[in-house]
């Protein structure tokens, strides 16, 4: 994978296996540190006034933290999407017993950040050429998906993919699915804000925080003021 100078911070991100995930706080020899913006709880009314976008790009702990660092993003929810099964559980999804992927629901203010820029964040924070895995996180539950809710969003996603391809952004074909959004199922509560709540978890320290820091280093203009 390569990063042409005319594109915005196109990087290759790798991870280690996060299946199954240990939810306990664990000490690790990893020394990565990160500043995560203070959490602001929104009312239901406030959330209804925001736009939503949906993405899947590997472990949702990592993806949630990345999008929460972006200015204009007000809330990010971890969950499951992309499959037909009703009320999926983490155990079902994580072990490949559904057609869902680990995904995030992004609530954002379009007056501050556009859907197009969120698409750039999505492609710039994972490897879209890796089929059914991010690093050693293997399985269709970790596949790359950009969901669209309407024709305009679909075109924005496809136009950006075409831009990446035309500029030879990657050495391999992009395998990201461009999928019509259907239903998002919120994950179990202990998955929400996992990186914030469990900074000493071994997976968070070894994988999530380094992945977030790599993103932040290359998307400085997109970050919330307290996320630098």
URCOR-V681215 format. One line per field, one symbol per residue. phi: phi as a letter, one per 30 degrees, with the letter a starting at -180 (. if undefined). burial: + if it has 16 or more other ideal C-beta (glycine too) atoms within 10 Angstrom, else -. A space follows every 10 residues. Layout:
BEGIN
phi: ???
burial: ???
END
This chain:
BEGIN
phi: .bbdddcchd bccbbcecbd ccdddbdbdd cdbacceedc dcdddddddc dbbbbbajed eddedddddc djdcabcdab ajbdddhdcd edddcicbcd cdbbcccbcd dcbcdedddd deddbacdcc dhabhddckd dcddbcdbca dddedddddd ddddddchdb dbddcedcbd dcbccddeed ddhddddbdc ddddddbddd dddddddcbe dcddeccd
burial: ------+-++ +++++--++- +--------- -+-+-++--- ---------+ ++++++++++ ++++++++++ ++++++++++ +++----+-+ -+++---+-+ ++++++++-- --+-+-++++ ++++++++++ --+++-+--+ ++++++++-- --++-++--+ +--+----++ ---+-+--+- +--++-+--- ++++++-++- ++++++++++ ++-+++-++- -++---+-
END
